[in-house]
């Protein structure tokens, strides 16, 4: 029972570290997927949120329940959250090796 509880607590921590952000071009972002995005503006402000809508002029994100729109001209970089199988395998293998040592 104790091992099951530890496993259930460990799973969210493992999968939280399995994502990374990849810089993409504005034109590569799709409205189809409601992905998590970080926008770096020309004012050196970072805005992190979930994509709501994008068109050729602006992008709209949902951040803490509020909608935030940023025009394309104000954007310096756009990064999209991606699942990383490499990071996932590192965490899983590392956890397995550590459990075998004990």
LINBELRA-V601672 format. One record per pair of residues at least 6 apart in sequence whose C-alpha atoms are under 7 Angstrom apart, sorted by the first residue. I is the first residue (numbers start at 1). GAP is how many residues later the second one is. D is the distance in whole Angstrom. If there is no record, write none. Layout:
# LINBELRA-V601672
I_GAP_D / I_GAP_D
This chain:
# LINBELRA-V601672
14_77_6 / 15_73_7 / 18_65_6 / 18_66_5 / 18_67_7 / 18_69_5 / 18_70_5 / 19_62_6 / 19_63_6 / 19_64_5 / 19_65_5 / 20_61_6 / 20_62_5 / 20_63_7 / 20_64_7 / 21_58_6 / 21_59_5 / 21_60_4 / 21_61_6 / 22_57_5 / 22_58_5 / 22_59_6 / 22_60_7 / 23_54_7 / 23_55_6 / 23_56_4 / 23_57_6 / 24_54_6 / 24_55_6 / 24_56_7 / 25_53_7 / 26_52_7 / 31_22_6 / 31_23_6 / 34_16_6 / 34_17_5 / 34_18_6 / 35_15_6 / 35_16_6 / 35_46_7 / 36_13_6 / 36_14_4 / 36_15_6 / 36_44_6 / 36_45_6 / 37_11_6 / 37_12_6 / 37_13_6 / 37_14_7 / 37_42_6 / 37_43_5 / 37_44_6 / 38_8_7 / 38_9_6 / 38_10_4 / 38_11_7 / 38_40_6 / 38_41_5 / 38_42_7 / 39_7_6 / 39_8_5 / 39_9_6 / 39_36_7 / 39_38_6 / 39_39_5 / 39_40_6 / 40_6_5 / 40_7_6 / 40_35_6 / 40_36_5 / 40_37_5 / 40_38_6 / 41_33_5 / 41_34_4 / 41_35_5 / 41_36_7 / 42_32_5 / 42_33_6 / 42_34_5 / 48_15_7 / 49_12_5 / 49_13_5 / 49_14_5 / 50_11_5 / 50_12_5 / 50_13_7 / 51_9_6 / 51_10_5 / 51_11_7 / 52_8_6 / 52_9_5 / 52_10_6 / 53_6_6 / 53_7_5 / 54_6_6 / 57_14_6 / 57_15_5 / 58_11_7 / 58_12_6 / 58_13_4 / 58_14_5 / 59_10_6 / 59_11_5 / 59_12_6 / 60_7_7 / 60_8_6 / 60_9_4 / 60_10_6 / 61_6_6 / 61_7_5 / 61_8_6 / 62_6_6
